[in-house]
């Protein structure tokens, strides 16, 4: 190994150690305001490091909004919250042009006023409360990290993430996200009720008159350096093969598809290639957060459920049998046949 290659390898290991330490410090800082929800917080961090977006699903009052805003503060990123309502318009998200008059010349010009999407961390609160036309305003932002208004394209600040919340109850009068938009989210994260001990700590900590102060752990530039590091983490061939195999196992049809009886009976549509990409990226990010220089099959397994469950559409037979997309995905993941590398 050349001295230059050795120095580069040493730098990578130092960055991995720095990232593992940052993860511990970050979760410690966020934990000063958010009690419990360790797995959800780790998964949000995995999505952020993978340059992905996350959809948080849970009933009201489980600190979904607090999680996102606290994470943004601990990462020293600009935070913006958009409360989705039935009367929200696309321009309320992306921005709009206004006419300004120059008082000295009397000349009128158009000026673009940026909307709340121009931030590092955008919280799309209750995204299913607004019509599809307004939901779609986020599509270009989530995919290309840019916004087009009146024929002009504006770049969004980097890093950029959309973290959305969705209430699984009170579905009357809501607008379910179309599959094309769901596919833009790297993870669908389920936020559950806290344990008794955690709920007691929540009540004790939130009924006083002081809000714990946070110390930023990373800034925007350091976070982007960590994102590039995650991309450089190697994924062995067997990891890529396993990720692709797992995604393909969810498809009831298509070229080369060989679905098992579970998928044949209960699934209408399976996960697309973006699922395979996110399985590998999530595995790389999880390895990096643990300070490991290479992703393995266990890393793929740990991110598989939040990557797949919102990308699999079950049919009426599944609904009649009380089987959800998450149930089907969980069975496929636990089966383990996808983990065997092809010969």
Secondary structure, DSSP 8 states (H G I E B T S, - for coil): --HHHHHHHHHHHHHHHHHHHHHHHHHHHHTTTS-S-HHHHHHHHHHHHTT--EEEE--TTSSHHHHHHHHHHHTT--EEEEE--TT--HHHHHEEEEEEE-TTT--EEEEEEE-TTSSSEEEEETGGGS-HHHHGGGHHHHHHSEEEETTEEEE--SS-EEEEEE-SS--TT-----HHHHTT-SEEEE-----HHHHHHHHHHHSSS----------HHHHHHHHHHHHHSEE-HHHHHHHHHHHHHT-SSSTT----HHHHHHEEE---HHHHHHHHHHHHHHHHHTT-SEE-HHHHHHHHHHHHTTT-EE-HHHHHTT--HHHHHHHHHHH-GGGS---
